[in-house]
Structure formats: structure tokens, C-alpha cells
Amino acid sequence: MTAAAPLSTPPAAAAEHGTDHVEIAPSILYFGTPVVLLCTENADGSANLAPISSAWALGQTVVIGLGRDGQTAENLARRPGLVINLPGPGLWPAVERLAPLTGRFPVPPRKAAGWRHEPDKFAAAGLTPVPSATVRPPRVAECPLQLEATAERVQPDVSGEFVIVEAAVRRVHADPGIVVAGTDHVDPARWSPLIYSFRHYFGLGPELGRSHRTQTPRAAGRAVAR
Ligand SMILES: Cc1cc2nc3c(=O)[nH]c(=O)nc-3n(C[C@H](O)[C@H](O)[C@H](O)COP(=O)(O)O)c2cc1C
């Protein structure tokens, strides 16, 4: 039996391997994920809208990380319907207009500096609500992808600072401009998420290649990625 490899590489060994990485202690680890606009229902039936970047899909479930003192977390703990709206890169100014706003009143102490209460986030952002088919919160018309969902599990994270939401997607609405015509496939060459990387906004660069698991038909006339 051979000895198990060490889990971490000591500095001397790192130098031997030729890496010039430096050890850093970043205050945030937001390494680049898509922005979603979560629309949820307030206690009075009005809509709240919040930009969130801690969201990822597992099959038909979307897992979302939320600050526990925000209005979105409060809403989802009580009213499970939500819409996960995906903006394209051009919507970053609207996302940034939402950034200093909270639907929470009064503004919680930890948000006192830098945030203000805003009951009408759609108007504040210059975005348009359109009715959903299966849930009460509206969709954001300007977002090319809109996922209607229900929060099936809302639980505290290990730090106690956040809540983790597991949302089951019930219906997907897509702008026809990003769909391979006549199919259920989003065309990755025409869809581009808005990426939030270390608190800066980016779009995607050109396609690098295809996964061996892709089922998206190639659009006629498009260059083949190798
Ligand atoms: C691009 C972007 C990404 C964000 N990502 C998250 C996130 O993943 N989770 C979170 O709780 N807050 C996130 N925030 C902060 C919330 O949007 C902010 O706390 C907002 O006030 C929440 O609104 P609410 O209190 O009405 O729910 C993000 C903000 C921006 C601008």
C-alpha cells in the first residue's frame, strides 16, 4: 500500500513545482457567477425584486444563497412562489440601480449604512413586471430567461448569516431570440448571462467549445467549435 498524498502543499514543495502563487485572504469569494433577479411576494401582495449572484442549477432545482436579514429571505420563508429572472449583460445598470435598495422596512441595522427602503423596485430599476403563469410574483419582461419556481426548502446555512433556498422550477419562459427554433433548447451562442465577478460586471467571451454532453442542435451555417 502506498502512503496517502498530503492534502496541502507546503510552501517549499510549491516552489519546487514552479508555482508563483501567493497566499491571499480575500474578503469575498465571488469568483464569477450569473446575476439573477429574484422576484418574490411581500406580505401586502406587492412584488419585491433583488439582484442575487449566489444561484446555481441542479437539474430542475435552483439553489440560492440569501442574506438572512433581507426581504427576499423573509418573503421566501413565508410565501414560496418566486421568479428567477436572468438578465443579459446589457441590463447591468438596472441591476446596479437595485443594488442599494431593500424591500425590508425598517432597514435592518446591518444594512443601515448604504441601503434604503424601496417599496417599488420595478419602478426604481426601470424594469417592467409581467404576470406569471404558475406563481404570484411577476416576471421581469426585459430578462430573456424567466424561471417560475417554488421554494421547497429554506434553511439556515452553517454560518447563521445566510439562508439556503432550494427552489423547484415549474415553468421556463424564454425570449424566442435565444431559442433554437422549434426546439426546447436555449442556443448558447445567442444567450449570454450577466456575470458578477469579484463585484464587477462582465458578459461572456466567445464560445471556446462544446461539452460532450450537449444536446443542442448546431444552428445552420454556424462555425463548428473544436
Ligand atoms: C450583483 C449583485 C449580486 C448580489 N448577490 C447576492 C446574493 O447572492 N445573496 C444575497 O443575499 N444578496 C446579494 N446581493 C445583495 C442584495 O441584492 C441586497 O442585499 C438587497 O438589498 C436585497 O434586497 P431585499 O432586502 O429587498 O431582499 C447582491 C447584490 C448585487 C448588486
The ligand as an SDF file (V2000), in Angstrom:
LIG
                    3D

 31 33  0  0  0  0  0  0  0  0999 V2000
  -24.8870   41.7990   -8.4580 C   0  0  0  0  0  0  0  0  0  0  0  0
  -25.3540   41.5620   -7.0480 C   0  0  0  0  0  0  0  0  0  0  0  0
  -25.3240   40.2870   -6.5190 C   0  0  0  0  0  0  0  0  0  0  0  0
  -25.7880   40.0390   -5.2280 C   0  0  0  0  0  0  0  0  0  0  0  0
  -25.8110   38.7470   -4.7600 N   0  0  0  0  0  0  0  0  0  0  0  0
  -26.4000   38.4860   -3.5780 C   0  0  0  0  0  0  0  0  0  0  0  0
  -26.5560   37.1440   -3.1360 C   0  0  0  0  0  0  0  0  0  0  0  0
  -26.1460   36.1880   -3.8090 O   0  0  0  0  0  0  0  0  0  0  0  0
  -27.2000   36.9340   -1.9590 N   0  0  0  0  0  0  0  0  0  0  0  0
  -27.6900   37.9710   -1.2010 C   0  0  0  0  0  0  0  0  0  0  0  0
  -28.3060   37.7320   -0.1650 O   0  0  0  0  0  0  0  0  0  0  0  0
  -27.5320   39.2580   -1.5980 N   0  0  0  0  0  0  0  0  0  0  0  0
  -26.9130   39.5320   -2.7650 C   0  0  0  0  0  0  0  0  0  0  0  0
  -26.7880   40.8250   -3.1870 N   0  0  0  0  0  0  0  0  0  0  0  0
  -27.2630   41.9010   -2.2850 C   0  0  0  0  0  0  0  0  0  0  0  0
  -28.7750   42.0700   -2.3370 C   0  0  0  0  0  0  0  0  0  0  0  0
  -29.2150   42.3570   -3.6380 O   0  0  0  0  0  0  0  0  0  0  0  0
  -29.1460   43.2100   -1.3730 C   0  0  0  0  0  0  0  0  0  0  0  0
  -28.8540   42.7960   -0.0640 O   0  0  0  0  0  0  0  0  0  0  0  0
  -30.5680   43.6570   -1.4680 C   0  0  0  0  0  0  0  0  0  0  0  0
  -30.7290   44.7520   -0.5820 O   0  0  0  0  0  0  0  0  0  0  0  0
  -31.5790   42.5820   -1.1190 C   0  0  0  0  0  0  0  0  0  0  0  0
  -32.8680   43.1350   -1.2540 O   0  0  0  0  0  0  0  0  0  0  0  0
  -34.0580   42.6920   -0.3080 P   0  0  0  0  0  0  0  0  0  0  0  0
  -33.6670   43.0750    1.1180 O   0  0  0  0  0  0  0  0  0  0  0  0
  -35.2360   43.5050   -0.7810 O   0  0  0  0  0  0  0  0  0  0  0  0
  -34.2300   41.2370   -0.4610 O   0  0  0  0  0  0  0  0  0  0  0  0
  -26.2850   41.1020   -4.4470 C   0  0  0  0  0  0  0  0  0  0  0  0
  -26.2780   42.4070   -4.9640 C   0  0  0  0  0  0  0  0  0  0  0  0
  -25.8200   42.6270   -6.2540 C   0  0  0  0  0  0  0  0  0  0  0  0
  -25.8530   44.0310   -6.8090 C   0  0  0  0  0  0  0  0  0  0  0  0
  1  2  1  0
  2  3  1  0
  2 30  2  0
  3  4  2  0
  4  5  1  0
  4 28  1  0
  5  6  2  0
  6  7  1  0
  6 13  1  0
  7  8  2  0
  7  9  1  0
  9 10  1  0
 10 11  2  0
 10 12  1  0
 12 13  2  0
 13 14  1  0
 14 15  1  0
 14 28  1  0
 15 16  1  0
 16 17  1  0
 16 18  1  0
 18 19  1  0
 18 20  1  0
 20 21  1  0
 20 22  1  0
 22 23  1  0
 23 24  1  0
 24 25  2  0
 24 26  1  0
 24 27  1  0
 28 29  2  0
 29 30  1  0
 30 31  1  0
M  END
$$$$
